[in-house]
Amino acid sequence: MRIALEAAQAAGEAGETPVGAVIFDPATGEVIAVGANGPIGAHDPTAHAEIVAIREAAKRLGNYRLTGLALAVTLEPCAMCAGAISHARIGRLVFGAEDEKGGAVIHGPRFFDQPTCHWKPEVTGGVLAAESAELLRSFFRSRR
């Protein structure tokens, strides 16, 4: 999660919403991919940190299935990212801050609880939540 926080900080410094993600092998601790929010700079509304990391990991491993890997992200994933996590068959999701407005894991549609969701990762929320939330609060406070 510390690596994801560093990526989030870099995203914020680039003017993007500070969200970061890391995909790693929980068996070895090897980092496979890191993603930072980048929709503005990439001119791509899908360039959320999770999507960026999933794309990098799939490309690096030469496989669109990331079974057995874990994804740590600083903010509760939205519906789009939850869908991508499911399609990628990521085994474990760890997130920091909850997102009451846009989150889709424990808020909103609760994506992984839906009967139409074919793959459900193990989910752990609240990891370094205070640090993740403060990074977001500081970012938005500075923009007002």
PyMOL CGO cylinders between C-alpha atoms (Angstrom):
from pymol import cmd
from pymol.cgo import CYLINDER

trace = [
    CYLINDER, 0.00, 0.00, 0.00, 2.94, 2.33, 0.57, 0.3, 1, 1, 1, 1, 1, 1,
    CYLINDER, 2.94, 2.33, 0.57, 3.86, 2.00, -3.12, 0.3, 1, 1, 1, 1, 1, 1,
    CYLINDER, 3.86, 2.00, -3.12, 0.27, 2.82, -4.05, 0.3, 1, 1, 1, 1, 1, 1,
    CYLINDER, 0.27, 2.82, -4.05, 0.42, 5.90, -1.80, 0.3, 1, 1, 1, 1, 1, 1,
    CYLINDER, 0.42, 5.90, -1.80, 3.61, 7.04, -3.56, 0.3, 1, 1, 1, 1, 1, 1,
    CYLINDER, 3.61, 7.04, -3.56, 1.86, 6.64, -6.93, 0.3, 1, 1, 1, 1, 1, 1,
    CYLINDER, 1.86, 6.64, -6.93, -1.13, 8.59, -5.59, 0.3, 1, 1, 1, 1, 1, 1,
    CYLINDER, -1.13, 8.59, -5.59, 1.17, 11.40, -4.45, 0.3, 1, 1, 1, 1, 1, 1,
    CYLINDER, 1.17, 11.40, -4.45, 2.75, 11.53, -7.92, 0.3, 1, 1, 1, 1, 1, 1,
    CYLINDER, 2.75, 11.53, -7.92, -0.71, 11.68, -9.52, 0.3, 1, 1, 1, 1, 1, 1,
    CYLINDER, -0.71, 11.68, -9.52, -1.67, 14.59, -7.27, 0.3, 1, 1, 1, 1, 1, 1,
    CYLINDER, -1.67, 14.59, -7.27, 1.54, 16.44, -8.12, 0.3, 1, 1, 1, 1, 1, 1,
    CYLINDER, 1.54, 16.44, -8.12, 0.64, 16.01, -11.80, 0.3, 1, 1, 1, 1, 1, 1,
    CYLINDER, 0.64, 16.01, -11.80, -2.77, 17.58, -11.18, 0.3, 1, 1, 1, 1, 1, 1,
    CYLINDER, -2.77, 17.58, -11.18, -4.68, 14.30, -11.23, 0.3, 1, 1, 1, 1, 1, 1,
    CYLINDER, -4.68, 14.30, -11.23, -6.89, 13.07, -8.40, 0.3, 1, 1, 1, 1, 1, 1,
    CYLINDER, -6.89, 13.07, -8.40, -4.37, 11.38, -6.08, 0.3, 1, 1, 1, 1, 1, 1,
    CYLINDER, -4.37, 11.38, -6.08, -5.17, 7.70, -6.37, 0.3, 1, 1, 1, 1, 1, 1,
    CYLINDER, -5.17, 7.70, -6.37, -2.52, 5.03, -6.78, 0.3, 1, 1, 1, 1, 1, 1,
    CYLINDER, -2.52, 5.03, -6.78, -2.55, 1.27, -7.28, 0.3, 1, 1, 1, 1, 1, 1,
    CYLINDER, -2.55, 1.27, -7.28, -0.07, -1.58, -7.22, 0.3, 1, 1, 1, 1, 1, 1,
    CYLINDER, -0.07, -1.58, -7.22, -0.44, -5.16, -8.42, 0.3, 1, 1, 1, 1, 1, 1,
    CYLINDER, -0.44, -5.16, -8.42, 1.78, -7.66, -6.68, 0.3, 1, 1, 1, 1, 1, 1,
    CYLINDER, 1.78, -7.66, -6.68, 2.26, -11.36, -6.11, 0.3, 1, 1, 1, 1, 1, 1,
    CYLINDER, 2.26, -11.36, -6.11, 1.22, -12.00, -2.49, 0.3, 1, 1, 1, 1, 1, 1,
    CYLINDER, 1.22, -12.00, -2.49, 3.26, -15.23, -2.41, 0.3, 1, 1, 1, 1, 1, 1,
    CYLINDER, 3.26, -15.23, -2.41, 6.57, -13.50, -3.19, 0.3, 1, 1, 1, 1, 1, 1,
    CYLINDER, 6.57, -13.50, -3.19, 5.87, -9.81, -2.64, 0.3, 1, 1, 1, 1, 1, 1,
    CYLINDER, 5.87, -9.81, -2.64, 7.06, -9.08, -6.20, 0.3, 1, 1, 1, 1, 1, 1,
    CYLINDER, 7.06, -9.08, -6.20, 5.60, -5.87, -7.61, 0.3, 1, 1, 1, 1, 1, 1,
    CYLINDER, 5.60, -5.87, -7.61, 4.18, -6.57, -11.06, 0.3, 1, 1, 1, 1, 1, 1,
    CYLINDER, 4.18, -6.57, -11.06, 2.76, -3.14, -11.95, 0.3, 1, 1, 1, 1, 1, 1,
    CYLINDER, 2.76, -3.14, -11.95, 2.08, 0.31, -10.52, 0.3, 1, 1, 1, 1, 1, 1,
    CYLINDER, 2.08, 0.31, -10.52, -0.63, 2.68, -11.66, 0.3, 1, 1, 1, 1, 1, 1,
    CYLINDER, -0.63, 2.68, -11.66, -1.51, 6.29, -10.91, 0.3, 1, 1, 1, 1, 1, 1,
    CYLINDER, -1.51, 6.29, -10.91, -4.66, 8.16, -11.82, 0.3, 1, 1, 1, 1, 1, 1,
    CYLINDER, -4.66, 8.16, -11.82, -4.20, 9.78, -15.21, 0.3, 1, 1, 1, 1, 1, 1,
    CYLINDER, -4.20, 9.78, -15.21, -7.45, 10.56, -17.04, 0.3, 1, 1, 1, 1, 1, 1,
    CYLINDER, -7.45, 10.56, -17.04, -6.62, 14.24, -17.57, 0.3, 1, 1, 1, 1, 1, 1,
    CYLINDER, -6.62, 14.24, -17.57, -3.09, 13.78, -18.88, 0.3, 1, 1, 1, 1, 1, 1,
    CYLINDER, -3.09, 13.78, -18.88, -3.94, 10.72, -20.96, 0.3, 1, 1, 1, 1, 1, 1,
    CYLINDER, -3.94, 10.72, -20.96, -7.18, 12.23, -22.29, 0.3, 1, 1, 1, 1, 1, 1,
    CYLINDER, -7.18, 12.23, -22.29, -8.71, 8.91, -21.28, 0.3, 1, 1, 1, 1, 1, 1,
    CYLINDER, -8.71, 8.91, -21.28, -11.66, 8.68, -18.88, 0.3, 1, 1, 1, 1, 1, 1,
    CYLINDER, -11.66, 8.68, -18.88, -10.76, 5.04, -18.17, 0.3, 1, 1, 1, 1, 1, 1,
    CYLINDER, -10.76, 5.04, -18.17, -7.22, 5.84, -16.98, 0.3, 1, 1, 1, 1, 1, 1,
    CYLINDER, -7.22, 5.84, -16.98, -7.99, 5.24, -13.31, 0.3, 1, 1, 1, 1, 1, 1,
    CYLINDER, -7.99, 5.24, -13.31, -5.08, 3.95, -11.23, 0.3, 1, 1, 1, 1, 1, 1,
    CYLINDER, -5.08, 3.95, -11.23, -6.48, 0.42, -11.11, 0.3, 1, 1, 1, 1, 1, 1,
    CYLINDER, -6.48, 0.42, -11.11, -7.01, 0.24, -14.87, 0.3, 1, 1, 1, 1, 1, 1,
    CYLINDER, -7.01, 0.24, -14.87, -3.52, 1.61, -15.55, 0.3, 1, 1, 1, 1, 1, 1,
    CYLINDER, -3.52, 1.61, -15.55, -2.01, -1.03, -13.23, 0.3, 1, 1, 1, 1, 1, 1,
    CYLINDER, -2.01, -1.03, -13.23, -4.14, -3.86, -14.67, 0.3, 1, 1, 1, 1, 1, 1,
    CYLINDER, -4.14, -3.86, -14.67, -3.14, -2.94, -18.24, 0.3, 1, 1, 1, 1, 1, 1,
    CYLINDER, -3.14, -2.94, -18.24, 0.55, -2.79, -17.30, 0.3, 1, 1, 1, 1, 1, 1,
    CYLINDER, 0.55, -2.79, -17.30, 0.43, -6.11, -15.41, 0.3, 1, 1, 1, 1, 1, 1,
    CYLINDER, 0.43, -6.11, -15.41, -1.42, -7.91, -18.22, 0.3, 1, 1, 1, 1, 1, 1,
    CYLINDER, -1.42, -7.91, -18.22, 1.04, -6.61, -20.79, 0.3, 1, 1, 1, 1, 1, 1,
    CYLINDER, 1.04, -6.61, -20.79, 4.06, -7.48, -18.65, 0.3, 1, 1, 1, 1, 1, 1,
    CYLINDER, 4.06, -7.48, -18.65, 2.80, -11.01, -17.97, 0.3, 1, 1, 1, 1, 1, 1,
    CYLINDER, 2.80, -11.01, -17.97, 1.39, -11.58, -21.46, 0.3, 1, 1, 1, 1, 1, 1,
    CYLINDER, 1.39, -11.58, -21.46, -1.95, -12.65, -20.02, 0.3, 1, 1, 1, 1, 1, 1,
    CYLINDER, -1.95, -12.65, -20.02, -5.26, -10.87, -19.53, 0.3, 1, 1, 1, 1, 1, 1,
    CYLINDER, -5.26, -10.87, -19.53, -5.96, -13.04, -16.48, 0.3, 1, 1, 1, 1, 1, 1,
    CYLINDER, -5.96, -13.04, -16.48, -4.18, -11.97, -13.31, 0.3, 1, 1, 1, 1, 1, 1,
    CYLINDER, -4.18, -11.97, -13.31, -5.35, -14.87, -11.17, 0.3, 1, 1, 1, 1, 1, 1,
    CYLINDER, -5.35, -14.87, -11.17, -3.47, -15.24, -7.91, 0.3, 1, 1, 1, 1, 1, 1,
    CYLINDER, -3.47, -15.24, -7.91, -2.29, -11.64, -7.86, 0.3, 1, 1, 1, 1, 1, 1,
    CYLINDER, -2.29, -11.64, -7.86, -3.34, -8.89, -5.48, 0.3, 1, 1, 1, 1, 1, 1,
    CYLINDER, -3.34, -8.89, -5.48, -4.22, -5.27, -6.16, 0.3, 1, 1, 1, 1, 1, 1,
    CYLINDER, -4.22, -5.27, -6.16, -3.77, -2.57, -3.53, 0.3, 1, 1, 1, 1, 1, 1,
    CYLINDER, -3.77, -2.57, -3.53, -5.38, 0.81, -4.23, 0.3, 1, 1, 1, 1, 1, 1,
    CYLINDER, -5.38, 0.81, -4.23, -5.63, 3.93, -2.11, 0.3, 1, 1, 1, 1, 1, 1,
    CYLINDER, -5.63, 3.93, -2.11, -9.37, 4.47, -2.71, 0.3, 1, 1, 1, 1, 1, 1,
    CYLINDER, -9.37, 4.47, -2.71, -12.34, 2.10, -2.86, 0.3, 1, 1, 1, 1, 1, 1,
    CYLINDER, -12.34, 2.10, -2.86, -12.74, 1.17, -6.55, 0.3, 1, 1, 1, 1, 1, 1,
    CYLINDER, -12.74, 1.17, -6.55, -15.58, 2.57, -8.66, 0.3, 1, 1, 1, 1, 1, 1,
    CYLINDER, -15.58, 2.57, -8.66, -17.91, 0.32, -10.67, 0.3, 1, 1, 1, 1, 1, 1,
    CYLINDER, -17.91, 0.32, -10.67, -15.71, 0.47, -13.78, 0.3, 1, 1, 1, 1, 1, 1,
    CYLINDER, -15.71, 0.47, -13.78, -12.62, -0.57, -11.85, 0.3, 1, 1, 1, 1, 1, 1,
    CYLINDER, -12.62, -0.57, -11.85, -14.47, -3.26, -9.88, 0.3, 1, 1, 1, 1, 1, 1,
    CYLINDER, -14.47, -3.26, -9.88, -15.61, -4.70, -13.20, 0.3, 1, 1, 1, 1, 1, 1,
    CYLINDER, -15.61, -4.70, -13.20, -12.06, -4.70, -14.53, 0.3, 1, 1, 1, 1, 1, 1,
    CYLINDER, -12.06, -4.70, -14.53, -10.80, -6.36, -11.34, 0.3, 1, 1, 1, 1, 1, 1,
    CYLINDER, -10.80, -6.36, -11.34, -13.40, -9.08, -11.78, 0.3, 1, 1, 1, 1, 1, 1,
    CYLINDER, -13.40, -9.08, -11.78, -12.65, -9.59, -15.48, 0.3, 1, 1, 1, 1, 1, 1,
    CYLINDER, -12.65, -9.59, -15.48, -8.91, -9.77, -14.73, 0.3, 1, 1, 1, 1, 1, 1,
    CYLINDER, -8.91, -9.77, -14.73, -9.61, -12.46, -12.10, 0.3, 1, 1, 1, 1, 1, 1,
    CYLINDER, -9.61, -12.46, -12.10, -7.50, -10.65, -9.48, 0.3, 1, 1, 1, 1, 1, 1,
    CYLINDER, -7.50, -10.65, -9.48, -7.46, -12.81, -6.36, 0.3, 1, 1, 1, 1, 1, 1,
    CYLINDER, -7.46, -12.81, -6.36, -7.27, -10.16, -3.67, 0.3, 1, 1, 1, 1, 1, 1,
    CYLINDER, -7.27, -10.16, -3.67, -8.25, -6.50, -3.46, 0.3, 1, 1, 1, 1, 1, 1,
    CYLINDER, -8.25, -6.50, -3.46, -6.92, -4.25, -0.71, 0.3, 1, 1, 1, 1, 1, 1,
    CYLINDER, -6.92, -4.25, -0.71, -8.05, -0.65, -0.54, 0.3, 1, 1, 1, 1, 1, 1,
    CYLINDER, -8.05, -0.65, -0.54, -7.43, 2.34, 1.68, 0.3, 1, 1, 1, 1, 1, 1,
    CYLINDER, -7.43, 2.34, 1.68, -10.07, 5.04, 1.98, 0.3, 1, 1, 1, 1, 1, 1,
    CYLINDER, -10.07, 5.04, 1.98, -13.75, 4.35, 1.51, 0.3, 1, 1, 1, 1, 1, 1,
    CYLINDER, -13.75, 4.35, 1.51, -15.55, 6.28, -1.23, 0.3, 1, 1, 1, 1, 1, 1,
    CYLINDER, -15.55, 6.28, -1.23, -19.15, 6.86, -0.17, 0.3, 1, 1, 1, 1, 1, 1,
    CYLINDER, -19.15, 6.86, -0.17, -20.03, 8.74, -3.38, 0.3, 1, 1, 1, 1, 1, 1,
    CYLINDER, -20.03, 8.74, -3.38, -18.23, 6.79, -6.09, 0.3, 1, 1, 1, 1, 1, 1,
    CYLINDER, -18.23, 6.79, -6.09, -17.17, 3.51, -4.51, 0.3, 1, 1, 1, 1, 1, 1,
    CYLINDER, -17.17, 3.51, -4.51, -18.70, 0.28, -5.74, 0.3, 1, 1, 1, 1, 1, 1,
    CYLINDER, -18.70, 0.28, -5.74, -17.27, -2.35, -3.40, 0.3, 1, 1, 1, 1, 1, 1,
    CYLINDER, -17.27, -2.35, -3.40, -18.78, -1.59, 0.01, 0.3, 1, 1, 1, 1, 1, 1,
    CYLINDER, -18.78, -1.59, 0.01, -20.81, 1.42, -1.16, 0.3, 1, 1, 1, 1, 1, 1,
    CYLINDER, -20.81, 1.42, -1.16, -23.10, 2.04, -4.12, 0.3, 1, 1, 1, 1, 1, 1,
    CYLINDER, -23.10, 2.04, -4.12, -23.77, -1.02, -6.24, 0.3, 1, 1, 1, 1, 1, 1,
    CYLINDER, -23.77, -1.02, -6.24, -21.57, -3.37, -4.16, 0.3, 1, 1, 1, 1, 1, 1,
    CYLINDER, -21.57, -3.37, -4.16, -20.34, -4.85, -7.41, 0.3, 1, 1, 1, 1, 1, 1,
    CYLINDER, -20.34, -4.85, -7.41, -18.85, -8.07, -6.06, 0.3, 1, 1, 1, 1, 1, 1,
    CYLINDER, -18.85, -8.07, -6.06, -22.08, -8.94, -4.21, 0.3, 1, 1, 1, 1, 1, 1,
    CYLINDER, -22.08, -8.94, -4.21, -24.14, -8.97, -7.42, 0.3, 1, 1, 1, 1, 1, 1,
    CYLINDER, -24.14, -8.97, -7.42, -25.27, -12.35, -8.77, 0.3, 1, 1, 1, 1, 1, 1,
    CYLINDER, -25.27, -12.35, -8.77, -24.05, -11.34, -12.24, 0.3, 1, 1, 1, 1, 1, 1,
    CYLINDER, -24.05, -11.34, -12.24, -20.48, -10.88, -10.98, 0.3, 1, 1, 1, 1, 1, 1,
    CYLINDER, -20.48, -10.88, -10.98, -18.58, -13.96, -12.14, 0.3, 1, 1, 1, 1, 1, 1,
    CYLINDER, -18.58, -13.96, -12.14, -15.35, -13.45, -10.17, 0.3, 1, 1, 1, 1, 1, 1,
    CYLINDER, -15.35, -13.45, -10.17, -15.12, -12.07, -6.65, 0.3, 1, 1, 1, 1, 1, 1,
    CYLINDER, -15.12, -12.07, -6.65, -11.77, -11.25, -5.11, 0.3, 1, 1, 1, 1, 1, 1,
    CYLINDER, -11.77, -11.25, -5.11, -11.06, -11.46, -1.42, 0.3, 1, 1, 1, 1, 1, 1,
    CYLINDER, -11.06, -11.46, -1.42, -11.55, -7.86, -0.21, 0.3, 1, 1, 1, 1, 1, 1,
    CYLINDER, -11.55, -7.86, -0.21, -9.85, -6.00, 2.63, 0.3, 1, 1, 1, 1, 1, 1,
    CYLINDER, -9.85, -6.00, 2.63, -10.69, -2.34, 3.14, 0.3, 1, 1, 1, 1, 1, 1,
    CYLINDER, -10.69, -2.34, 3.14, -9.33, 0.35, 5.41, 0.3, 1, 1, 1, 1, 1, 1,
    CYLINDER, -9.33, 0.35, 5.41, -5.59, -0.31, 4.96, 0.3, 1, 1, 1, 1, 1, 1,
    CYLINDER, -5.59, -0.31, 4.96, -3.78, 3.00, 5.51, 0.3, 1, 1, 1, 1, 1, 1,
    CYLINDER, -3.78, 3.00, 5.51, -7.20, 4.60, 5.13, 0.3, 1, 1, 1, 1, 1, 1,
    CYLINDER, -7.20, 4.60, 5.13, -6.34, 7.72, 7.13, 0.3, 1, 1, 1, 1, 1, 1,
    CYLINDER, -6.34, 7.72, 7.13, -3.28, 8.48, 5.00, 0.3, 1, 1, 1, 1, 1, 1,
    CYLINDER, -3.28, 8.48, 5.00, -5.16, 7.79, 1.78, 0.3, 1, 1, 1, 1, 1, 1,
    CYLINDER, -5.16, 7.79, 1.78, -8.10, 9.98, 2.81, 0.3, 1, 1, 1, 1, 1, 1,
    CYLINDER, -8.10, 9.98, 2.81, -5.86, 12.83, 3.94, 0.3, 1, 1, 1, 1, 1, 1,
    CYLINDER, -5.86, 12.83, 3.94, -4.04, 12.83, 0.61, 0.3, 1, 1, 1, 1, 1, 1,
    CYLINDER, -4.04, 12.83, 0.61, -7.39, 13.26, -1.14, 0.3, 1, 1, 1, 1, 1, 1,
    CYLINDER, -7.39, 13.26, -1.14, -8.66, 15.90, 1.31, 0.3, 1, 1, 1, 1, 1, 1,
    CYLINDER, -8.66, 15.90, 1.31, -5.46, 17.93, 0.99, 0.3, 1, 1, 1, 1, 1, 1,
    CYLINDER, -5.46, 17.93, 0.99, -5.59, 17.75, -2.79, 0.3, 1, 1, 1, 1, 1, 1,
    CYLINDER, -5.59, 17.75, -2.79, -9.17, 18.97, -3.03, 0.3, 1, 1, 1, 1, 1, 1,
    CYLINDER, -9.17, 18.97, -3.03, -8.70, 21.57, -0.28, 0.3, 1, 1, 1, 1, 1, 1,
    CYLINDER, -8.70, 21.57, -0.28, -5.81, 23.10, -2.26, 0.3, 1, 1, 1, 1, 1, 1,
    CYLINDER, -5.81, 23.10, -2.26, -7.98, 23.32, -5.40, 0.3, 1, 1, 1, 1, 1, 1,
    CYLINDER, -7.98, 23.32, -5.40, -10.81, 25.28, -3.76, 0.3, 1, 1, 1, 1, 1, 1,
]
cmd.load_cgo(trace, "trace")
